[in-house]
Amino acid sequence: MKGSPLFFLFPTPLPQDLSFPLIVKPRFEGSSKGLTEKSVVRSPQELREQAAWVIRTYHQPALVEEFIRGSEFTVAVIGNDPPEALPVVRIQIDGKTELGDLFYTFSRIAEGAKYVVPAGIDAALESRLKDLAIRTYRAVECKDFGRVDIRVDSAGNPYVLEINPLPSLSTEDVFGILAGHLGLSYGDMIRRLLKTALERHHLLPVHAS
């Protein structure tokens, strides 16, 4: 498990041993809000300017992380005891799956980014990403379902970017796309998620034997 990238909150005195590039995000937003092409910074001056823009625009601290060049994946997880990782989904941006410096920006949510499944990776990496997703899910005590976003660098090291405990259930998002890949209808997938929650709360009807 490679773990999570280096991170800190701004405003704060900058660490002395900073290694660039870094990426600057609003601390509390989702769906790539506040992420633009200027979010990746390559000097202390760019870092200060972008962090100031985030603080001014979103009225919250800026989250600064090590920027991981490479490929991006997302792993949907369902269940509680035990949780199950669904097939790994690969992120494609501007037609590329080897992303390098490309990353999700707010403008790419609607266009320019796609989900690819099968992910086109070997079984060892698939298993490693699923295991990392499950351990992340358990570490934050996520319940019923969630989605873990992971970046893999050019040396094959995975880094957890975030876990989303309330991911989108749009038919065009990961759970909807995985339903089709697994031979399920969208309704089947939603019923599976609901059943997981009902089981946790002991609300499923008891059938007579």
C-alpha positions as CSV (number, residue, x, y, z in Angstrom):
1,M,0.0,0.0,0.0
2,K,1.7,3.2,-1.1
3,G,-0.8,5.3,0.8
4,S,-1.9,8.9,0.2
5,P,0.1,11.8,-1.3
6,L,1.8,14.4,0.9
7,F,-0.7,17.1,1.8
8,F,-1.1,20.2,4.0
9,L,-3.6,23.0,4.4
10,F,-2.9,26.6,3.4
11,P,-2.6,29.2,4.8
12,T,0.4,27.9,6.7
13,P,4.1,28.4,6.6
14,L,5.4,26.4,3.6
15,P,7.4,23.3,4.4
16,Q,11.1,23.8,3.7
17,D,11.5,20.6,1.7
18,L,8.6,21.1,-0.8
19,S,8.9,19.1,-4.0
20,F,7.0,20.4,-7.0
21,P,4.6,20.0,-8.9
22,L,1.8,20.2,-6.3
23,I,-2.0,20.5,-6.8
24,V,-4.2,23.1,-5.0
25,K,-7.8,22.4,-4.3
26,P,-10.6,23.8,-2.1
27,R,-10.8,21.8,1.1
28,F,-14.5,21.1,1.3
29,E,-15.8,20.9,-2.3
30,G,-16.6,17.9,-4.6
31,S,-17.1,17.2,-8.3
32,S,-13.7,18.9,-9.1
33,K,-15.0,22.4,-8.1
34,G,-12.1,24.8,-7.9
35,L,-9.9,22.7,-10.1
36,T,-8.6,24.3,-13.3
37,E,-5.5,24.0,-15.4
38,K,-3.9,26.5,-13.0
39,S,-4.4,24.1,-10.1
40,V,-1.1,22.3,-10.7
41,V,1.6,24.6,-9.4
42,R,5.4,24.4,-10.0
43,S,6.8,27.1,-7.7
44,P,6.2,28.6,-4.3
45,Q,4.9,31.8,-6.0
46,E,2.4,29.8,-8.1
47,L,1.3,27.9,-5.0
48,R,0.7,31.1,-3.0
49,E,-1.3,32.7,-5.9
50,Q,-3.5,29.6,-6.5
51,A,-4.1,29.1,-2.8
52,A,-5.1,32.7,-2.4
53,W,-7.5,32.3,-5.3
54,V,-9.1,29.3,-3.7
55,I,-9.4,31.0,-0.3
56,R,-10.9,34.1,-1.9
57,T,-13.3,32.3,-4.2
58,Y,-14.5,29.5,-2.0
59,H,-14.1,31.0,1.5
60,Q,-12.3,28.0,2.9
61,P,-8.7,26.7,3.3
62,A,-6.8,25.4,0.3
63,L,-5.8,21.8,0.3
64,V,-2.3,21.3,-1.2
65,E,-1.2,17.8,-2.3
66,E,1.7,16.2,-4.1
67,F,0.6,15.9,-7.8
68,I,0.9,12.4,-9.0
69,R,1.7,12.0,-12.7
70,G,0.3,8.8,-14.2
71,S,-3.0,7.1,-14.7
72,E,-6.2,7.4,-12.7
73,F,-8.7,4.7,-11.6
74,T,-11.8,4.5,-9.5
75,V,-13.1,1.5,-7.6
76,A,-16.7,1.2,-6.5
77,V,-17.3,-0.7,-3.2
78,I,-20.6,-2.2,-2.0
79,G,-21.4,-3.9,1.3
80,N,-20.5,-4.0,4.9
81,D,-19.6,-7.4,6.2
82,P,-17.6,-7.9,4.1
83,P,-17.5,-5.1,1.6
84,E,-16.9,-6.0,-2.1
85,A,-14.9,-4.1,-4.6
86,L,-16.4,-4.0,-8.1
87,P,-14.3,-4.1,-11.3
88,V,-11.8,-1.3,-11.5
89,V,-12.8,1.5,-13.8
90,R,-10.2,3.6,-15.6
91,I,-10.4,7.3,-16.2
92,Q,-10.0,8.6,-19.8
93,I,-9.4,12.3,-20.4
94,D,-9.3,13.8,-23.9
95,G,-9.1,10.3,-25.3
96,K,-6.1,9.3,-23.3
97,T,-5.8,6.7,-20.5
98,E,-2.1,7.3,-19.9
99,L,-2.8,10.7,-18.4
100,G,0.6,12.0,-17.4
101,D,-0.1,15.6,-16.4
102,L,-3.8,15.5,-17.3
103,F,-6.3,15.5,-14.4
104,Y,-10.0,16.1,-13.7
105,T,-11.0,19.7,-13.8
106,F,-14.5,21.1,-13.2
107,S,-14.8,21.8,-17.0
108,R,-14.0,18.1,-17.8
109,I,-16.9,16.8,-15.7
110,A,-19.4,17.4,-18.5
111,E,-17.0,16.7,-21.4
112,G,-13.5,15.4,-22.0
113,A,-13.6,12.7,-19.3
114,K,-14.9,9.2,-19.6
115,Y,-15.0,6.0,-17.6
116,V,-13.5,2.8,-19.2
117,V,-14.3,-0.7,-18.1
118,P,-12.7,-3.2,-18.4
119,A,-9.8,-1.0,-17.2
120,G,-7.2,-2.7,-19.5
121,I,-4.8,-3.5,-16.6
122,D,-3.2,-6.8,-15.5
123,A,-4.8,-9.0,-12.9
124,A,-2.1,-8.1,-10.3
125,L,-2.8,-4.3,-10.5
126,E,-6.5,-4.9,-10.5
127,S,-6.2,-7.0,-7.4
128,R,-4.0,-4.4,-5.7
129,L,-6.3,-1.5,-6.5
130,K,-9.3,-3.4,-5.2
131,D,-7.5,-4.3,-2.0
132,L,-6.4,-0.7,-1.5
133,A,-10.0,0.5,-2.1
134,I,-11.4,-2.0,0.5
135,R,-8.8,-1.0,3.1
136,T,-9.6,2.7,2.5
137,Y,-13.4,2.0,2.8
138,R,-12.9,0.2,6.1
139,A,-10.4,2.8,7.4
140,V,-13.0,5.6,7.3
141,E,-15.9,3.2,8.3
142,C,-17.8,3.8,5.1
143,K,-21.2,2.1,5.1
144,D,-23.3,0.4,2.3
145,F,-21.4,1.8,-0.7
146,G,-18.7,4.2,-1.8
147,R,-16.1,5.0,-4.4
148,V,-12.4,5.3,-4.0
149,D,-10.3,7.3,-6.5
150,I,-6.7,6.2,-7.0
151,R,-3.8,7.6,-9.0
152,V,-1.0,5.2,-10.2
153,D,2.4,6.7,-11.0
154,S,4.7,5.6,-13.8
155,A,6.4,3.2,-11.4
156,G,3.1,1.5,-10.7
157,N,2.7,2.9,-7.2
158,P,-0.9,3.6,-6.2
159,Y,-1.9,6.7,-4.2
160,V,-5.4,7.2,-2.7
161,L,-6.8,10.5,-3.8
162,E,-10.1,10.4,-1.9
163,I,-13.0,8.2,-0.9
164,N,-16.5,9.4,-1.8
165,P,-19.0,8.0,0.6
166,L,-21.9,9.5,-1.4
167,P,-20.9,9.0,-5.0
168,S,-23.1,9.9,-7.9
169,L,-25.7,7.3,-8.9
170,S,-26.3,8.8,-12.3
171,T,-26.8,6.3,-15.1
172,E,-23.7,7.8,-16.7
173,D,-21.5,7.6,-13.6
174,V,-19.5,4.7,-12.3
175,F,-22.3,2.6,-10.6
176,G,-24.5,3.0,-13.6
177,I,-21.7,2.0,-16.0
178,L,-20.7,-0.9,-13.9
179,A,-24.3,-2.2,-13.9
180,G,-24.2,-2.6,-17.6
181,H,-20.7,-4.2,-17.5
182,L,-21.9,-6.7,-14.9
183,G,-25.0,-7.6,-16.9
184,L,-27.4,-5.8,-14.5
185,S,-30.0,-3.2,-15.2
186,Y,-29.7,0.2,-13.5
187,G,-32.6,-0.7,-11.3
188,D,-30.9,-4.0,-10.3
189,M,-27.8,-2.0,-9.1
190,I,-30.0,0.5,-7.1
191,R,-31.8,-2.4,-5.5
192,R,-28.5,-4.0,-4.6
193,L,-27.4,-0.8,-2.8
194,L,-30.7,-0.5,-1.0
195,K,-30.6,-4.2,0.1
196,T,-27.2,-3.6,1.6
197,A,-28.5,-0.7,3.7
198,L,-31.6,-2.6,4.7
199,E,-29.6,-5.6,5.8
200,R,-27.4,-3.4,8.0
201,H,-30.5,-2.0,9.7
202,H,-32.1,-5.4,10.0
203,L,-35.1,-4.1,7.9
204,L,-35.4,-6.9,5.4
205,P,-38.6,-9.0,5.8
206,V,-38.2,-12.4,7.3
207,H,-39.6,-15.1,5.1
208,A,-41.2,-18.1,6.6
209,S,-39.4,-21.4,5.9
